[in-house]
Amino acid sequence: MSLTPPDRLAVDPRSPHHDAAALERGVGVRFNGNERMDVEEYSVSEGWVRVQAGKARDRRGNPMTLKLRGSVEPYWLQPAADPAG
């Protein structure tokens, strides 16, 4: 596992940017200087996050999301496991 979180990460397992190992370790996101716990997907290089739009659902039952643009800073919630033990 790398020292920095992935550039792009999604919670939805159907997404090509889903990384179960990274999500299991825990990734936090600071968006515009504020810590956000409701992020569904983010992209550091493009500068956006996706968050749920209340309780609204699309016709397939998936939550509706909003794309917010700004400064994105992901960080690990747990330190890396020590391979030596």
PLY file of the C-alpha trace (Angstrom):
ply
format ascii 1.0
element vertex 85
property float x
property float y
property float z
element edge 84
property int vertex1
property int vertex2
end_header
0.00 0.00 0.00
1.39 3.40 -0.93
2.12 6.32 1.39
-0.48 8.55 -0.29
-4.14 7.69 -0.96
-5.21 7.11 -4.58
-5.73 10.13 -6.87
-9.30 9.01 -7.55
-11.45 6.74 -5.39
-15.11 5.67 -5.43
-17.23 3.94 -2.80
-19.49 2.24 -5.38
-18.15 -1.27 -6.17
-19.38 -1.01 -9.79
-17.08 1.96 -10.45
-13.73 1.37 -12.18
-12.17 3.63 -9.50
-13.29 1.43 -6.60
-10.39 0.12 -4.47
-11.54 -2.20 -1.68
-8.10 -2.35 -0.03
-7.91 1.45 0.26
-11.45 1.68 1.61
-10.76 -1.06 4.14
-7.74 0.87 5.42
-9.84 4.05 5.57
-9.53 7.26 3.58
-10.59 10.64 4.93
-11.18 13.68 2.73
-10.64 17.38 3.45
-12.62 19.45 0.96
-11.86 23.21 0.92
-10.24 22.83 4.35
-13.23 21.08 5.97
-13.31 17.38 6.81
-16.13 15.59 4.94
-17.47 12.17 5.91
-20.19 11.97 3.21
-17.96 11.73 0.11
-19.04 9.07 -2.40
-16.19 9.67 -4.89
-13.31 12.11 -5.27
-10.63 13.15 -7.74
-7.61 15.10 -6.52
-6.18 15.92 -9.96
-9.52 17.22 -11.29
-10.44 18.94 -7.99
-13.93 17.60 -7.22
-15.92 15.40 -4.84
-19.30 13.71 -5.20
-21.70 13.80 -2.23
-25.25 12.53 -1.79
-28.08 14.96 -2.54
-30.22 14.32 0.52
-32.45 11.24 0.32
-33.15 11.55 -3.41
-32.75 8.37 -5.50
-32.56 7.76 -9.23
-34.83 5.28 -11.02
-32.45 2.40 -10.26
-32.47 3.15 -6.52
-28.98 4.63 -6.38
-28.46 7.87 -4.43
-28.42 11.09 -6.46
-25.11 12.91 -6.13
-23.78 16.43 -6.51
-20.34 17.23 -7.89
-18.63 19.95 -5.86
-15.44 21.61 -7.12
-12.62 22.82 -4.92
-9.48 21.75 -3.08
-9.39 18.00 -2.32
-6.93 16.52 0.21
-7.30 12.78 0.92
-5.49 11.17 3.87
-5.24 7.74 5.45
-7.33 7.17 8.59
-5.14 4.26 9.74
-1.36 3.96 9.47
0.04 1.32 7.14
0.41 -2.18 8.56
3.99 -2.98 9.48
5.11 -5.92 7.26
7.68 -6.99 9.88
5.07 -7.81 12.44
0 1
1 2
2 3
3 4
4 5
5 6
6 7
7 8
8 9
9 10
10 11
11 12
12 13
13 14
14 15
15 16
16 17
17 18
18 19
19 20
20 21
21 22
22 23
23 24
24 25
25 26
26 27
27 28
28 29
29 30
30 31
31 32
32 33
33 34
34 35
35 36
36 37
37 38
38 39
39 40
40 41
41 42
42 43
43 44
44 45
45 46
46 47
47 48
48 49
49 50
50 51
51 52
52 53
53 54
54 55
55 56
56 57
57 58
58 59
59 60
60 61
61 62
62 63
63 64
64 65
65 66
66 67
67 68
68 69
69 70
70 71
71 72
72 73
73 74
74 75
75 76
76 77
77 78
78 79
79 80
80 81
81 82
82 83
83 84
